[in-house]
């Protein structure tokens, strides 16, 4: 069970956070900050379309299959992208220091 959690949730979470942090930190243009979310959304759309085409020939439940893959890794990627953006924002946003107090 821990291997499944690691592969389907923790690994995509880490990859999403790292990709978003690097896309926010390294390039100078804001355009690159939107690359990881767009890639994840395209990945999820393609995975759902491929899964739906495979179900036409099989008799398995589509709902359970969509929840396992691409559902869990997709959610983990999106959460990782959000966490990577928040981490970048926390480290690199300017801080206001009030010297009057």
C-alpha positions as CSV (number, residue, x, y, z in Angstrom):
1,X,0.0,0.0,0.0
2,X,2.7,2.6,0.7
3,X,4.2,2.0,-2.7
4,X,0.9,2.7,-4.4
5,X,0.5,5.9,-2.4
6,X,4.0,6.9,-3.2
7,X,3.7,6.2,-6.9
8,X,0.1,7.6,-7.5
9,X,0.2,10.5,-5.0
10,X,3.5,11.5,-3.5
11,X,5.6,11.3,-6.7
12,X,3.2,13.5,-8.8
13,X,2.9,15.9,-5.9
14,X,6.7,16.3,-5.7
15,X,7.0,16.6,-9.5
16,X,4.3,19.2,-9.7
17,X,5.8,21.3,-6.9
18,X,9.3,21.1,-8.3
19,X,8.1,22.0,-11.8
20,X,6.1,24.9,-10.7
21,X,8.8,26.2,-8.4
22,X,11.4,26.0,-11.2
23,X,9.1,27.6,-13.7
24,X,8.5,30.5,-11.4
25,X,12.0,30.9,-10.2
26,X,14.3,30.5,-13.2
27,X,12.7,32.2,-16.2
28,X,12.3,36.0,-16.4
29,X,9.0,36.0,-18.3
30,X,5.6,35.3,-16.5
31,X,4.5,33.2,-19.5
32,X,6.5,30.2,-18.2
33,X,4.7,30.2,-14.8
34,X,1.5,29.0,-16.6
35,X,3.3,26.1,-18.4
36,X,3.0,23.4,-15.6
37,X,-0.8,23.9,-15.0
38,X,-1.5,23.8,-18.8
39,X,0.6,20.7,-19.2
40,X,-1.2,18.9,-16.4
41,X,-4.6,19.8,-17.7
42,X,-3.7,18.6,-21.2
43,X,-2.3,15.4,-19.6
44,X,-5.6,14.8,-17.8
45,X,-7.7,15.5,-20.9
46,X,-5.6,13.1,-23.0
47,X,-5.7,10.4,-20.2
48,X,-9.5,10.6,-19.9
49,X,-10.0,10.4,-23.6
50,X,-7.7,7.4,-23.9
51,X,-9.5,5.7,-21.0
52,X,-12.9,6.4,-22.5
53,X,-11.9,4.8,-25.8
54,X,-10.6,1.7,-24.0
55,X,-13.9,1.2,-22.1
56,X,-15.9,0.7,-25.3
57,X,-14.3,-2.7,-25.7
58,X,-14.2,-3.7,-22.0
59,X,-16.8,-4.2,-19.3
60,X,-15.1,-2.5,-16.4
61,X,-16.5,0.3,-14.3
62,X,-15.5,3.7,-15.8
63,X,-15.9,5.6,-12.5
64,X,-13.5,3.5,-10.5
65,X,-10.9,3.5,-13.3
66,X,-11.1,7.3,-13.6
67,X,-10.6,7.8,-9.9
68,X,-7.5,5.6,-9.8
69,X,-5.8,6.9,-12.9
70,X,-5.8,9.8,-14.0
71,X,-7.8,11.1,-11.0
72,X,-5.5,10.6,-8.1
73,X,-2.2,11.5,-9.9
74,X,-4.0,14.5,-11.6
75,X,-5.2,15.9,-8.3
76,X,-1.7,15.3,-6.8
77,X,-0.1,17.2,-9.7
78,X,-2.5,20.1,-9.3
79,X,-1.9,20.3,-5.5
80,X,1.8,20.0,-6.1
81,X,1.7,22.9,-8.6
82,X,-0.2,25.0,-6.0
83,X,2.3,24.1,-3.3
84,X,5.2,24.9,-5.5
85,X,3.8,28.3,-6.4
86,X,3.1,29.1,-2.7
87,X,6.7,28.0,-1.8
88,X,8.1,30.3,-4.5
89,X,5.9,33.1,-3.3
90,X,6.9,32.6,0.3
91,X,10.6,32.6,-0.5
92,X,10.8,35.3,-3.1
93,X,8.1,37.8,-2.4
94,X,9.2,41.1,-0.8
95,X,8.7,41.5,2.9
96,X,7.6,44.6,4.5
97,X,9.5,45.5,7.6
98,X,7.9,48.1,9.9
99,X,10.7,50.0,11.7
100,X,8.3,52.3,13.6
101,X,7.2,49.8,16.1
